[in-house]
Structures are given as C-alpha cells and as structure tokens.
Amino acid sequence: MSGTLDIIVKTCDVKDVHRYEQPRFCETDKRTLIKKCLSSLIIASNNRPQRTFITVIDDGSSDECIKNIETILSKSFHKTQLIRRTKNDYNEATLQYFERARDSARALVYCVEDDYLHFPYSIVEMCWFYDHAFKQLQQQKEIVLHPFDDPDNYYHRYMSQSYIVLGGRRHWRTNNYTTCTFLTTPSLIRNNWSHFENFALNYLKKEEINENTTINNVWRKENVQLFTPLPSLALHMQYTQNIDKMVDWKELWDMIPDMA
C-alpha cells in the first residue's frame, strides 16, 4: 500500500514570511528551530524501515544553517539530498517544493515545512493510518493527512462537522484545512496542480491568496478525505494561538536531541 515515501522539506533561516510579526512560543531563533525540527523529522523517518527518500529544499539560508542541515541529514538511515537555493525567494522555493512533490515517483509524498516538531513515531503512524483509511474507505477516496491538530479548527470561522475514527494508537478526525504540510499521493497533486501553483506563485503577492483559497479547495473535493490526528503527531512551532494544549510541547522539545 503506502510503500515508498518521499519526504520533502523546505527550510529558510533568513526571513519569516508570515504577514503578522509575533514571537514564536518556543522563543528561539529560526536557525535553532530548524535544527530541532529537522532532527525530529530524521528521528521519525529513521523509525520507518520502508524505503524513504528525504530532500531538503533550502531557500537561501545562511552558511551556518546549511552546515547544520548537512550534518543532520548525514544521520539519516535513508537516502538524502540537499538542494541549496542561493537566492532567497519564498514563491520560487515553494513552487520548487510543490513541483518536487508533483513529480515524485514514490507511492506517497510528505511535504513538510521547517517549523514542525515531530514525535519519534509520527511518520510510522501516519503511513499506517494512510493505509488503514484507504482500506476503510474501500479505496474510493484519495487520502490526505495533516499531522497537527490545529486549534484554528475549533474556532467558529473554521469549525465544521467532523467524523472521529479510530486509528492504531489514537483517534483521527476528518478535516478541511492544512498548511503547506501534508502527506498524500503525488497523483493528487498532479491532478489538482493549478491550486498548488496558484498558492506558490501568488502567496504574499495577493492578499486573497492563502491555503484556504487554494490548496484547501483540493481537500474539500468529494473524492478526497483529509484527516488530522487527535492529539497531534507533529507540532506547529509558531505562535501562542497555535499551541496544541493536549500536548506538552516543551517535553517533546527537550526530548529531541540537536543532531547538528
């Protein structure tokens, strides 16, 4: 079923692209955050015995950050690649990130941003649940997984009817919203390419362009089902309002070694 997996990571330590400037709740610089989050991802992927390929697309990071990334990737049990973009351009880097996922020859692709802190068995659980959900839905729907149980999904503006299903080690809920971090098949991205391309080319350039007006339209299609875990399998280390209160983020942060 799930078989081979491409993990594609986008990193950048020189600029924060979010429109609203706030300190991250972990109160650390971006370079340290990348080290922690990438280390957690390598640990999680090392726990997956099946063939896995890891590509980091770096968007103009500092030499020190690149050195850290190279050291962390060297600890992987799987084949890795670092693509270093010397020009910092969020839109071009995001387009390359999505293109890499679109053109993947693997069974599954996991696109992941550089500020997601993973639990050690998150990749194993996600791939297991992908297979489980695909079978439960009688192979009639494309499956998408977002590893973070985002508090935004419980606010009135995003709240929607959800079904709760039983996984192997936790419950999962149906959902309609992700960031640019998600696990699915390359074919789903290929067949809905215009939405991913629109986000990549126009985010930050047009006020109305965000995930909800582009890629989330794919997850809402009748032949697609998005799930998120309860509680999270990876934490979005962004702002105070993004804290998953069901998880002790500091405990996970302290547990993950700095592999750089």
C-alpha positions as CSV (number, residue, x, y, z in Angstrom):
1,M,0.0,0.0,0.0
2,S,1.9,3.1,1.2
3,G,5.3,1.6,0.2
4,T,7.9,4.1,-0.8
5,L,7.8,7.6,0.7
6,D,9.3,11.0,-0.4
7,I,9.8,13.5,2.4
8,I,10.3,17.0,1.0
9,V,11.3,19.7,3.5
10,K,11.5,23.5,2.8
11,T,13.9,25.4,5.0
12,C,14.9,29.1,5.4
13,D,16.6,30.9,8.3
14,V,16.9,34.4,6.8
15,K,13.3,35.6,6.7
16,D,10.0,34.9,8.3
17,V,7.3,35.2,5.6
18,H,4.3,35.4,7.9
19,R,2.3,38.5,7.5
20,Y,1.8,39.2,11.2
21,E,5.0,39.6,13.2
22,Q,4.8,37.8,16.5
23,P,7.4,35.9,18.6
24,R,7.2,32.1,18.3
25,F,6.0,30.5,21.5
26,C,9.3,28.5,21.8
27,E,11.2,31.8,22.0
28,T,14.1,30.7,19.9
29,D,15.8,31.9,16.6
30,K,14.9,30.3,13.3
31,R,18.2,28.5,12.9
32,T,17.8,26.7,16.2
33,L,14.2,25.9,15.4
34,I,15.2,24.4,12.1
35,K,17.9,22.2,13.8
36,K,15.3,20.9,16.3
37,C,12.5,20.3,13.8
38,L,14.8,18.7,11.2
39,S,16.4,16.5,13.9
40,S,12.9,15.3,15.0
41,L,12.0,14.5,11.4
42,I,15.1,12.5,10.8
43,I,14.5,10.5,14.0
44,A,10.9,9.9,12.9
45,S,11.9,8.8,9.5
46,N,14.7,6.5,10.9
47,N,11.9,4.6,12.7
48,R,10.4,3.8,9.3
49,P,12.0,0.7,7.8
50,Q,10.4,1.0,4.4
51,R,12.2,2.9,1.6
52,T,12.2,6.6,2.3
53,F,13.8,9.5,0.4
54,I,14.4,12.8,2.1
55,T,15.0,16.1,0.1
56,V,15.6,19.4,1.7
57,I,15.0,22.5,-0.5
58,D,16.7,25.4,1.2
59,D,15.6,28.9,0.4
60,G,18.8,31.0,0.7
61,S,19.7,30.1,4.3
62,S,23.0,31.2,6.0
63,D,26.1,29.1,5.6
64,E,25.9,28.0,9.3
65,C,22.3,26.8,8.7
66,I,23.4,24.8,5.7
67,K,26.2,23.2,7.6
68,N,23.7,22.2,10.3
69,I,21.3,20.7,7.7
70,E,24.1,18.7,6.1
71,T,25.2,17.3,9.5
72,I,21.6,16.4,10.4
73,L,21.0,14.7,7.1
74,S,24.1,12.6,7.5
75,K,22.4,10.9,10.5
76,S,19.6,9.6,8.3
77,F,19.3,5.9,7.6
78,H,17.7,6.8,4.3
79,K,18.9,8.4,1.1
80,T,19.0,12.2,1.4
81,Q,19.5,15.2,-0.9
82,L,20.1,18.9,-0.1
83,I,19.1,21.4,-2.8
84,R,20.6,24.8,-1.9
85,R,19.0,27.9,-3.5
86,T,21.3,30.8,-3.1
87,K,18.6,33.3,-4.0
88,N,16.0,33.8,-1.2
89,D,12.6,33.9,-2.9
90,Y,9.6,32.3,-1.0
91,N,7.5,32.0,-4.1
92,E,10.1,30.3,-6.2
93,A,11.1,28.0,-3.4
94,T,7.5,27.0,-2.7
95,L,6.9,26.3,-6.4
96,Q,10.0,24.0,-6.5
97,Y,8.8,22.3,-3.3
98,F,5.4,21.5,-4.8
99,E,6.9,20.6,-8.2
100,R,9.1,18.1,-6.5
101,A,6.1,16.5,-4.8
102,R,4.1,16.6,-8.0
103,D,6.8,14.8,-10.0
104,S,7.6,12.2,-7.3
105,A,7.7,8.6,-8.4
106,R,7.1,7.3,-4.9
107,A,3.8,5.9,-3.5
108,L,3.4,8.7,-1.0
109,V,4.9,12.2,-0.6
110,Y,5.1,14.2,2.7
111,C,5.6,17.9,2.2
112,V,6.8,19.4,5.5
113,E,7.7,23.0,6.5
114,D,10.7,23.7,8.7
115,D,8.8,24.6,11.8
116,Y,7.1,21.3,12.6
117,L,8.4,19.3,15.5
118,H,7.7,15.6,15.1
119,F,7.1,12.8,17.6
120,P,9.5,9.9,17.1
121,Y,6.9,7.5,15.6
122,S,4.9,10.1,13.7
123,I,6.0,9.0,10.2
124,V,5.3,5.4,11.1
125,E,1.8,6.2,12.4
126,M,0.9,8.5,9.5
127,C,1.8,5.8,6.9
128,W,0.0,3.1,8.9
129,F,-3.1,5.3,9.1
130,Y,-3.0,6.2,5.4
131,D,-3.2,2.5,4.5
132,H,-5.9,2.0,7.2
133,A,-8.1,4.9,6.0
134,F,-7.6,3.9,2.3
135,K,-8.9,0.4,3.1
136,Q,-11.7,1.7,5.3
137,L,-13.0,4.0,2.6
138,Q,-12.8,1.0,0.2
139,Q,-10.1,2.6,-1.9
140,Q,-12.7,5.1,-3.3
141,K,-11.1,8.3,-2.0
142,E,-7.7,10.0,-2.1
143,I,-6.3,10.3,1.5
144,V,-4.6,13.3,2.8
145,L,-3.0,13.6,6.3
146,H,-2.1,16.8,8.2
147,P,0.0,15.9,11.3
148,F,-1.1,18.8,13.5
149,D,-4.4,19.1,15.4
150,D,-4.6,22.9,14.8
151,P,-6.6,24.9,17.4
152,D,-7.8,27.0,14.5
153,N,-10.1,24.1,13.5
154,Y,-12.0,24.6,16.7
155,Y,-12.7,28.4,16.2
156,H,-16.0,29.4,14.8
157,R,-14.7,30.6,11.4
158,Y,-13.2,27.2,10.6
159,M,-15.4,24.9,12.7
160,S,-17.2,22.3,10.6
161,Q,-18.8,18.9,11.1
162,S,-16.3,16.2,11.6
163,Y,-16.3,12.4,11.9
164,I,-14.0,10.8,14.5
165,V,-12.4,7.5,13.5
166,L,-10.2,5.1,15.4
167,G,-6.6,4.7,14.4
168,G,-3.9,2.3,15.6
169,R,-2.7,4.4,18.6
170,R,-5.0,7.4,18.6
171,H,-8.2,8.8,17.1
172,W,-8.3,10.9,13.9
173,R,-10.8,13.5,12.8
174,T,-12.0,14.4,9.3
175,N,-11.0,18.0,8.4
176,N,-10.8,20.5,5.6
177,Y,-7.8,22.7,6.4
178,T,-4.0,22.3,6.2
179,T,-0.9,24.5,5.9
180,C,1.6,23.6,3.3
181,T,2.5,20.5,5.4
182,F,0.6,17.4,4.3
183,L,1.0,13.7,3.3
184,T,-0.7,12.3,0.2
185,T,-0.1,10.8,-3.2
186,P,1.9,12.6,-5.9
187,S,-1.0,12.0,-8.3
188,L,-3.4,14.0,-6.2
189,I,-1.0,17.0,-6.5
190,R,-0.6,16.4,-10.3
191,N,-4.4,16.2,-10.9
192,N,-5.0,19.4,-8.9
193,W,-1.9,21.3,-9.9
194,S,-3.5,24.7,-10.5
195,H,-4.3,25.1,-6.8
196,F,-0.7,24.4,-5.7
197,E,0.8,26.5,-8.4
198,N,-1.6,29.4,-7.6
199,F,-0.5,29.4,-3.9
200,A,3.2,29.1,-4.8
201,L,3.2,32.0,-7.3
202,N,0.8,34.4,-5.6
203,Y,1.1,34.0,-1.8
204,L,2.4,37.2,-0.2
205,K,1.7,39.0,-3.5
206,K,-2.1,38.9,-3.5
207,E,-4.0,39.5,-0.2
208,E,-6.7,37.0,-1.0
209,I,-4.2,34.1,-1.7
210,N,-3.6,31.7,1.2
211,E,-4.0,28.0,1.8
212,N,-7.8,28.3,2.4
213,T,-8.4,29.8,-1.1
214,T,-6.1,27.4,-2.9
215,I,-4.9,24.0,-1.7
216,N,-7.7,23.6,0.8
217,N,-10.1,23.5,-2.1
218,V,-8.5,20.2,-3.1
219,W,-9.1,18.6,0.3
220,R,-12.8,19.6,0.1
221,K,-13.4,17.6,-3.1
222,E,-15.8,14.6,-2.9
223,N,-13.2,12.1,-3.9
224,V,-10.7,13.4,-1.2
225,Q,-10.7,12.9,2.5
226,L,-8.4,14.8,4.9
227,F,-7.6,13.5,8.4
228,T,-5.8,15.0,11.3
229,P,-4.7,13.1,14.5
230,L,-6.0,13.5,18.0
231,P,-3.7,14.6,19.5
232,S,-1.1,15.9,17.1
233,L,1.8,13.8,15.7
234,A,3.7,17.0,14.9
235,L,3.5,20.4,16.5
236,H,3.5,23.7,14.5
237,M,6.0,25.8,16.4
238,Q,4.6,29.1,15.5
239,Y,2.5,31.5,17.7
240,T,0.8,31.2,21.1
241,Q,-2.5,30.6,19.5
242,N,-1.1,27.6,17.7
243,I,-0.2,25.7,20.8
244,D,-1.8,22.2,21.0
245,K,-2.9,22.2,24.6
246,M,-3.3,18.5,24.6
247,V,0.5,18.1,24.2
248,D,3.4,19.2,26.3
249,W,5.5,20.9,23.6
250,K,8.4,21.6,26.0
251,E,8.7,18.0,27.0
252,L,8.9,17.0,23.3
253,W,11.3,19.8,22.6
254,D,13.7,18.7,25.4
255,M,13.4,15.1,24.3
256,I,14.6,15.7,20.8
257,P,18.4,15.8,20.6
258,D,20.2,18.5,18.5
259,M,21.7,16.3,15.8
260,A,23.7,19.1,14.3
